[in-house]
Amino acid sequence: MTPEPTPVVRAGELRELGDALTRLADALLARGVPLQDAMDAFELRFLKAAVHRHGGNLSHAATELGIHRNTLRSKLQRNGRRPR
């Protein structure tokens, strides 16, 4: 299985995503979530989504993310998930 090409995001979609991120940031700030905690939570979900998109294949997920497989593995382990 080869990694899927990165989809092109249109300007309208970028605005929608930006608006969603702003709402999320506002909600996290209102709850007193520290920046590092918010970034760690986002990163873990982002990494897990990439791994899921590639059926658990860390090499393909890492390629899509633009990082080395060992970096992906390390980040997932640091956040409590044991990669295959």
N, C-alpha and C positions, 0 to 999 in steps of 0.2 A: 504494500500500500504506500503510495507516494503522497507527500503532503499536498493538500489542496492549495491552489494559488490564493494569495491574499485578496479578499474582495475589495472592490473599489467602493469607497463611501462617498456619496454625493453630499453637496453642501447642505441641503435641507436635513439630511440624516445627521450630519455633524452638529447642526444646531440643536436637533432633538436630543442627541446624546449629551451635548454640553448642558442643556437645560436639565436633563435627568441627573447629571453629575452635580449640578448646582443644588438641586433639591436634596440629593443625598448628603452633600457637604453640610447644608443648612441643618438637616435632621441630626447628623452626627455632632455638629457643634452645639446644638440645642441640648444634647444629652451629655455634653462634656467629654466626648471621646477625644483622647489625645491624638495628634497627627500621626505619630508612629503606629499606634494601634489601628487607625483607619487605613493607613498605607499597607500594613501587614495583612489585614483582613482582605483588602482589595487584591493584593498580589496573590495571595493563596487562592482565592476564587478564580482569578484570571488564569493562573497556572493550571488549576484543576480543570477548568473549562477547556483549555487547549489539549490537555491529556485525554479528556473525555472525547473531544472531537476526533482524536486519532486512535480511538479504541484502546487506550492505555499504552500506546507506543511512544515512549519517551523521546526517542530519536526524532521522530516525525514532529512531535509537539515542540521540541526544542528548536527544530528548523523553522517552524512557523513563527515561533516567538523571537527568533534571531539570537538565541543563546546556545551555548554548548550543552549537550546532554548531561554532562556531569554537574553543570551549574543548576540545571533544572532539578536534577536528582537531589542535590544538596539543599536547595530551597524548599523542596517538598519535605525532605527529612527534618529540616530545621522547624518546620511548621507542623510536625506530628504525623505526617502521612508517610507510610513506607512504600516507596516505589518498587515495582517488580524488577 
